[in-house]
Each structure stands twice: as structure tokens, then as C-alpha cells.
């Protein structure tokens, strides 16, 4: 019999494997749906929103205004992390994940019905901003729960990086579906795409939410949280407690993501504006290239998660950060050729360095926090990066290009992000293959970097 309990009775090995598979599938599919919603907004921002909601502005200024609304979703993500991190550590991973899915789904579905500037003036942009904020709150609470739902069901320490990488798989899967939906609608003739075609993928998101809700209602709570509940070791204010105990790990987690977050949104969101307006390539070429890049990540994310189990989480992550810093210059050298072939190759390859970091990232961050504070600590550290990296990245890229008229200026920004991530990752503890089921003692044991860590 498996030693871990769900709160009432031990599970057999066969039942344990079944619930592990179910938890991984539920986390991955649910995360795919939520990221479909989030990326759909990202793609349409560069293609549509500047024209429909800021038609009075210069095209470059309109793009900046549209990306400001886009950035609001990232500002909201730490808010979601704080709210749902609290409840994830108080009432459980499962219930919290159901709420985040519904919140995100409602906001995305509602975007399909927002009138344009021609109909209600600036109120259209205001409504988009509100819905984008709600989206951000939902996705801010989603990641921590999805990762923990998988990772805390892992049977052995030796496979935790691989298991935790599967919710990360939801990012390229959501990106793929979102790009596919927009690509299908972009085939509409004339002005149909700009008039109504872009709204259809937002409208259809409600179907995906219904599927995700059904799946998440049929999973069990994680053994680690069930054990905490049975032992009455639930914190009254987990967010405040993790801020008191592990503030350095929260900040290090955020800065460790700089090289993963900023380039990703440059390569998957800003590239649409840069490609169409500066390079003069077609929207369909860019969409197809991002589709191919996301398919490649289906394989590379779990692969690098697995490699992190073999060579160490932190080592794999730092190799990825260094690769990101170098690749930025290669990327802009290729796309600035204006050759369709090289642009396609550059976009497809751009997400491989991202995978080198994103695969081991879930376990690297989540393992750094004790079980009863893990949802709060991991979520807050992870989502703070959206404020300092993900959200501002397209804005910074647009501003750098407007000033320097060179993609290499953007590559320099990517390199700076990589240096910050390398330092932060080096300072994070490495818990590869170590037991993370134990809780803090009053005397806080120290990891190899001097930070408090779970007792062994």
C-alpha cells in the first residue's frame, strides 16, 4: 500500500497511479484552457485592438496604448496570486482551481461582446481594461494550484521535475489553440476579420471552460494538503506568514523568471506588431510560425523538466538563462533579413531556450516553499515576475525600437533579463530529489544558499 493518505485511508499503488494521472491531466487541460484565454488577448492586441479601440491615435501610439491594456493583465496577476494563494493554502488546491477557471472564462467570454470606439468611444477601451484585469486575477491564482496539484501527487522525489512540468505544457498548448483560432478567422475575406471574426475565438472559449470545469470537479485533493488538513496544520494567514518567513525566496523566484518571461512575450506578442508594421510580412506567416514554435514546446518543456531531475533543477535553469541571453541577438539577426524562411526559423527556435527554463521552473520555484505556505509563496513569487518582466516586455520592446530603430536594442534588453535571472537562480535553493513533504520546525533549517527550507 502507498504510504501517503488522502485524508481518510491509504491508497493502493494502483489507485495512487490513477489519481496521479488524473491530477496531471486535470492540471494540464485546465491550464491549457486558461492560457488559451490569456494568449488570445495577447495575439489580438497586436493585430486588432489598436485599430478598433484607439483609431484616433498614430499607429505606433495606438499600439503602445493597446499594449498598456495588455499590461494590466500582468499587473493583476500578483493580486490573483495573493487572493488565491491564501485560499489555496486555506481551503485546498482543488476548490481554488475551480474558481480561477470560472473567473478567467467569464472575463474572456465577455471580451467577445465589447463594443468598439466607433460605438461607445473610450468606454470600449475601459471595458477591455476591466476584463483584462479580471483575466489577470484568474491566471494569477491558476499557476500555483495547477503545479501543486501535479507535483504534490508525485510518488517519488526523483520524478518531481518531470511531473511538475506538465502544467507548464498548458502554455504552448494554449498558445497553439489561440493562434490556430485566430489563424482560422483571419482567412475571412475583406474586413470581416476586423469587424467580427476576431470575436469568435473569445466567444468559443466558454466551451473550453465547460470541459475544464468537468475535469476539475472529478479530481481529489492532493495528499500533502489532505495530510496538513488532517493534522490541523493550516495557516490562518498563509500569505502574511510566507512573507514573514521567506521574503528572499519570493523575490528570487520573481527575478529568476526575468529571462523566461520578457523574451517569451516579445517572441509571441510583440512579434506581430514588429513583423507586420516593420518587416512587412504577412499576419498568417507569423501566426503559422508561432503555431510551429508552440508545437515544438509540447516536447521540449517536459523533456527539460525530466533533464532537471537528472542534472539538477538549478543547473538546468541556469543553462537555459544563459542560452536565452545569447539567442536574442541571433533571433533579431535572422528576422531582420526579412526573409520569410529565416523569420519562420527564428520564431520556431525562439521558444527552445524558453523551454530550457520553463520545463524545470515549476518545481524549482514550488519546491522552495513549505507545504502549508506553498500555494501562497510559489504563486506570489511566480506572478510578481509578470509585473517586472512579462507585462512591460512588449511596451519596452516597442519603446526601444521607436528610439533606436534596431532589433538589437531589444536583444540587449533580453540579455539584461538573462543576467538578472542567472544571479537570482544561483541564489535560489536546489531541492532536486529531496523530500518536500515535511513542514518547518520552529528553528528554521537552512538550505545550501542560507535560506530557510523545510525540515528533513
C-alpha positions in Angstrom: 0.0 0.0 0.0 1.1 3.6 -0.7 2.2 5.4 2.5 0.5 8.7 1.5 -3.1 9.2 2.5 -5.8 11.3 1.0 -7.1 12.2 4.5 -9.2 9.1 5.3 -7.5 5.9 4.2 -4.3 4.8 2.4 -4.5 4.4 -1.4 -3.3 1.3 -3.1 -0.4 1.7 -5.6 -2.8 1.3 -8.5 -5.2 3.9 -7.1 -2.3 6.2 -6.5 -1.2 6.0 -10.1 -4.7 6.6 -11.3 -5.1 9.7 -9.2 -1.7 11.0 -10.2 -2.6 10.6 -13.9 -6.0 12.3 -13.3 -4.4 15.2 -11.4 -1.8 15.7 -14.1 -4.4 15.6 -16.9 -6.7 18.0 -15.0 -3.9 20.4 -14.3 -2.6 20.4 -17.9 -6.0 20.7 -19.6 -7.2 23.3 -17.2 -4.0 25.3 -17.6 -4.3 24.9 -21.4 -7.7 26.5 -21.3 -6.7 29.4 -19.1 -3.7 30.1 -21.2 -5.7 29.9 -24.4 -7.8 32.7 -22.9 -4.8 34.8 -21.9 -2.8 34.3 -25.2 -5.9 35.0 -27.3 -5.9 38.5 -25.8 -2.2 38.8 -26.4 -2.4 37.9 -30.1 -5.4 40.1 -30.9 -3.9 43.1 -29.1 -1.2 43.5 -31.7 -3.5 42.7 -34.6 -6.8 44.4 -33.8 -7.1 46.5 -30.6 -5.1 49.5 -31.7 -7.2 49.9 -34.8 -10.6 49.3 -33.2 -10.2 51.0 -29.8 -7.6 53.7 -30.5 -8.4 54.7 -34.1 -7.6 58.4 -33.4 -4.0 57.7 -32.4 -0.9 57.4 -34.6 -0.3 53.7 -35.3 2.7 53.5 -33.0 1.0 55.4 -30.2 -2.1 53.3 -30.7 0.0 50.1 -30.4 1.5 51.4 -27.2 -2.0 52.2 -25.8 -3.2 48.7 -26.7 -0.2 47.1 -25.0 -0.9 49.2 -21.9 -4.3 47.5 -21.6 -2.5 44.2 -22.3 -0.1 45.0 -19.4 -3.0 45.5 -17.0 -3.5 41.7 -17.0 0.1 41.3 -15.7 -0.3 43.9 -13.0 -3.4 42.0 -11.8 -1.6 38.6 -11.6 0.1 39.2 -8.3 -3.3 40.3 -7.0 -4.7 37.0 -8.0 -1.7 35.2 -6.5 -2.3 36.9 -3.2 -6.1 36.2 -3.2 -6.0 32.6 -4.4 -2.7 31.7 -2.8 -4.4 32.5 0.5 -7.4 30.3 -0.2 -5.3 27.6 -1.9 -3.4 27.1 1.4 -6.6 27.5 3.4 -9.3 25.5 1.7 -7.3 23.4 -0.8 -5.9 23.3 -4.3 -8.9 21.7 -6.0 -11.6 24.3 -4.9 -9.3 27.2 -5.7 -8.6 25.9 -9.2 -12.3 25.6 -10.0 -12.8 29.3 -9.0 -9.9 30.6 -11.1 -11.1 28.7 -14.1 -14.6 30.2 -13.9 -13.2 33.7 -13.3 -10.9 33.5 -16.3 -13.5 32.0 -18.5 -16.1 34.7 -17.7 -13.7 37.5 -18.5 -12.6 36.0 -21.8 -16.1 35.2 -23.0 -17.2 38.8 -22.2 -14.4 40.3 -24.4 -16.3 39.0 -27.4 -19.1 41.5 -26.7 -17.1 44.7 -26.0 -18.2 47.5 -28.4 -15.5 49.4 -30.3 -14.6 53.0 -30.2 -16.9 53.7 -33.1 -19.9 52.6 -31.0 -19.2 53.8 -27.5 -15.9 55.8 -27.7 -13.3 55.4 -25.0 -15.7 53.2 -22.9 -14.8 50.3 -25.1 -11.1 50.5 -24.0 -12.2 50.9 -20.4 -14.3 47.8 -20.5 -11.4 45.9 -22.1 -9.2 47.1 -19.3 -11.6 45.8 -16.6 -12.0 42.5 -18.3 -8.2 42.2 -18.8 -7.7 42.9 -15.0 -10.2 40.1 -14.2 -8.3 37.8 -16.6 -5.1 38.6 -14.8 -6.5 37.9 -11.4 -7.8 34.5 -12.6 -4.5 33.4 -14.2 -2.6 34.8 -11.2 -4.2 32.2 -9.0 -4.2 29.4 -11.6 -0.5 28.6 -11.9 0.3 27.7 -8.3 -2.7 25.4 -7.9 -2.0 23.6 -11.2 1.6 22.9 -10.4 0.9 21.8 -6.9 -2.0 19.6 -8.0 0.5 17.6 -10.1 3.7 17.9 -8.0 2.1 17.0 -4.7 0.7 13.8 -6.2 4.2 12.8 -7.4 5.1 9.3 -5.9 8.8 9.8 -5.7 11.2 12.8 -5.4 13.1 11.6 -8.4 10.4 12.5 -10.9 9.1 15.7 -9.5 10.6 18.0 -12.1 9.0 15.9 -14.9 5.6 15.7 -13.2 5.5 19.4 -12.4 6.5 20.4 -16.0 3.1 19.1 -17.3 1.1 22.1 -16.2 3.7 24.2 -17.9 2.8 22.3 -21.1 -0.5 24.2 -20.9 1.3 27.3 -22.1 2.4 26.1 -25.5 -0.9 24.2 -25.8 -2.9 27.3 -25.1 -0.7 29.3 -27.4 -1.2 26.8 -30.2 -5.0 26.7 -29.9 -5.2 30.5 -29.6 -3.1 31.1 -32.7 -5.0 28.4 -34.6 -8.3 30.0 -33.7 -7.1 33.5 -34.9 -5.4 32.0 -38.0 -8.7 30.3 -38.9 -10.7 33.5 -38.5 -8.0 35.5 -40.4 -8.9 33.6 -43.5 -12.2 35.6 -43.7 -12.4 37.8 -46.7 -12.3 41.6 -46.7 -12.8 43.4 -43.5 -14.7 40.5 -41.8 -11.9 39.6 -39.5 -11.6 43.2 -38.2 -15.3 43.6 -38.0 -16.4 40.4 -36.2 -14.0 37.5 -37.0 -11.6 38.3 -34.1 -14.5 37.9 -31.6 -15.3 34.3 -32.4 -12.4 32.7 -30.6 -13.3 34.7 -27.4 -16.9 33.5 -27.7 -15.9 29.9 -28.2 -13.8 29.9 -25.0 -16.9 29.2 -23.0 -17.0 25.7 -24.5 -13.4 25.0 -23.3 -14.2 26.3 -19.8 -17.1 23.9 -19.5 -14.8 21.0 -20.4 -12.1 22.1 -17.9 -14.7 22.5 -15.2 -16.0 19.0 -15.7 -12.5 17.6 -15.5 -11.5 19.6 -12.4 -14.7 18.6 -10.5 -13.6 14.9 -10.8 -10.2 15.1 -9.1 -9.1 14.5 -5.5 -7.3 17.0 -3.2 -3.5 16.4 -3.1 -2.2 14.0 -0.4 0.1 16.7 1.0 -2.7 19.2 1.6 -5.0 16.4 2.9 -2.4 15.5 5.4 -2.0 19.1 6.5 -5.7 19.3 6.9 -5.9 16.1 8.9 -3.1 17.3 11.2 -4.7 20.8 11.7 -1.6 22.5 10.3 -3.4 25.1 8.1 -2.2 28.6 8.5 -4.7 31.3 9.4 -2.9 33.9 7.1 -0.6 32.0 4.8 0.3 34.9 2.6 1.4 37.0 5.6 3.3 34.0 7.0 5.2 33.3 3.8 6.1 37.0 3.5 7.5 36.8 7.0 9.4 33.5 6.6 10.6 33.6 3.0 10.7 37.1 1.5 14.0 36.5 -0.2 12.8 33.3 -1.9 9.7 35.2 -3.2 11.9 37.9 -4.7 14.4 35.5 -6.1 11.7 33.5 -7.7 10.4 36.6 -9.4 13.8 37.7 -10.7 14.7 34.2 -11.8 11.8 34.4 -14.3 13.1 37.6 -16.0 14.8 35.7 -18.8 11.8 33.4 -19.3 9.0 36.0 -19.1 10.2 39.0 -21.0 11.6 37.2 -24.2 8.5 35.0 -24.3 6.1 37.9 -24.7 8.4 39.6 -27.1 8.6 36.5 -29.3 4.8 35.7 -29.1 3.1 39.1 -28.8 5.4 42.0 -29.9 6.5 40.0 -32.9 3.1 40.5 -34.6 3.4 44.3 -34.4 7.1 44.2 -35.4 6.6 41.7 -38.2 3.6 43.3 -39.9 4.5 47.0 -39.5 8.3 46.9 -39.7 9.3 43.8 -41.6 6.2 43.9 -43.9 5.5 40.2 -43.6 2.0 38.7 -43.5 0.0 38.1 -40.4 -0.5 34.4 -41.5 3.2 33.8 -41.7 3.7 35.0 -38.1 0.7 33.0 -36.8 1.9 29.9 -38.5 5.4 30.3 -37.2 4.2 30.8 -33.6 2.0 27.7 -34.1 5.0 25.6 -35.1 7.0 27.0 -32.1 4.3 26.1 -29.7 4.1 22.5 -31.1 7.9 22.1 -30.6 7.4 23.2 -26.9 4.9 20.3 -26.5 8.1 18.1 -26.4 10.8 20.4 -25.1 9.0 21.5 -21.9 8.6 18.0 -20.4 12.0 17.0 -21.8 13.8 19.7 -19.9 11.7 19.1 -16.8 13.0 15.5 -17.0 16.6 16.6 -17.6 16.3 18.7 -14.4 15.6 15.6 -12.4 18.9 14.1 -13.8 21.3 17.0 -13.6 19.7 19.3 -11.0 16.9 21.9 -11.2 19.1 24.9 -10.7 21.8 23.8 -13.2 19.3 23.2 -16.0 17.6 26.5 -15.3 20.9 28.5 -15.4 21.9 26.8 -18.7 18.6 27.9 -20.1 19.0 31.5 -18.9 22.5 31.8 -20.5 21.1 30.4 -23.8 18.2 33.0 -23.7 20.7 35.8 -23.3 22.7 34.8 -26.3 19.8 33.8 -28.6 18.2 37.2 -28.5 20.9 38.6 -30.9 20.6 35.5 -33.1 16.8 35.9 -33.3 16.9 39.6 -34.5 19.7 38.8 -36.9 17.5 36.2 -38.5 14.2 38.1 -38.6 15.8 41.3 -39.8 16.8 39.6 -43.0 13.1 40.0 -44.0 13.4 36.5 -45.5 10.2 34.5 -44.8 12.3 31.4 -44.3 14.6 32.9 -41.7 11.8 34.7 -39.9 9.9 31.4 -39.7 13.0 29.6 -38.4 13.8 32.3 -35.8 10.3 32.2 -34.4 10.2 28.4 -34.2 13.6 28.3 -32.4 12.8 31.2 -30.1 10.9 29.0 -27.7 13.5 26.3 -27.2 15.6 28.4 -24.8 12.4 29.3 -23.1 11.6 25.6 -22.6 15.0 25.1 -21.1 13.9 27.4 -18.2 10.2 26.8 -18.3 10.4 23.0 -18.0 12.2 22.9 -14.6 10.8 26.2 -13.4 7.6 24.9 -11.8 9.5 22.5 -9.5 12.4 24.9 -8.9 10.0 27.6 -7.5 7.4 25.4 -5.8 10.0 23.2 -4.0 11.4 26.3 -2.3 8.3 26.8 -0.1 7.0 24.7 2.7 3.8 22.7 2.1 1.3 24.8 4.2 2.6 28.0 2.6 3.5 26.6 -0.9 0.5 27.9 -2.9 0.9 31.4 -1.5 4.7 31.6 -1.8 5.1 30.0 -5.2 2.2 31.9 -6.7 3.4 35.3 -5.4 7.0 34.7 -6.5 5.9 33.4 -9.9 3.4 36.2 -10.6 5.5 39.1 -9.4 7.6 38.4 -12.5 4.6 39.4 -14.6 4.9 43.0 -13.2 8.6 43.4 -13.7 9.0 41.3 -16.9 6.0 39.8 -18.8 3.7 42.8 -18.8 6.2 45.5 -19.6 8.2 43.5 -22.2 6.1 44.4 -25.3 6.0 48.0 -24.1 9.7 48.2 -23.5 10.4 46.4 -26.9 8.1 48.9 -28.7 9.8 51.9 -27.0 13.3 50.6 -27.6 12.6 50.1 -31.3 11.0 53.5 -31.6 14.1 55.1 -30.1 16.9 53.0 -31.6 15.2 51.7 -34.8 17.0 48.4 -34.3 16.0 45.0 -33.0 19.4 44.6 -31.4 18.4 47.1 -28.8 15.6 44.7 -27.8 18.2 41.9 -27.8 20.2 43.9 -25.3 17.2 44.1 -23.1 16.8 40.3 -23.3 20.5 39.9 -22.3 19.9 42.1 -19.3 17.0 40.0 -18.2 19.1 36.8 -18.6 21.9 38.2 -16.4 19.3 39.0 -13.7 17.8 35.5 -13.9 21.2 33.9 -13.7 22.0 35.7 -10.5 18.6 35.0 -8.9 18.6 31.3 -9.9 22.1 31.0 -8.4 20.8 32.3 -5.1 17.8 30.0 -5.1 18.0 26.7 -3.2 18.1 23.5 -5.2 15.8 20.8 -3.8 16.1 18.3 -6.6 15.3 14.8 -5.4 14.8 16.0 -1.8 11.8 15.4 0.5 9.5 18.4 0.5 6.6 16.8 2.4 7.9 17.9 5.8 7.0 21.1 7.5 9.0 23.9 9.0 10.3 23.4 12.5 10.4 26.4 14.8 14.2 26.5 14.3 14.4 27.1 10.6 16.9 24.7 8.9 19.0 26.3 6.1 19.4 25.3 2.5 22.7 25.4 0.8 22.2 29.1 0.0 21.4 30.2 3.5 17.6 30.5 3.1 15.1 28.7 5.3 13.8 25.4 4.0 11.6 22.6 5.0 13.0 20.3 7.7 14.2 16.8 6.6 
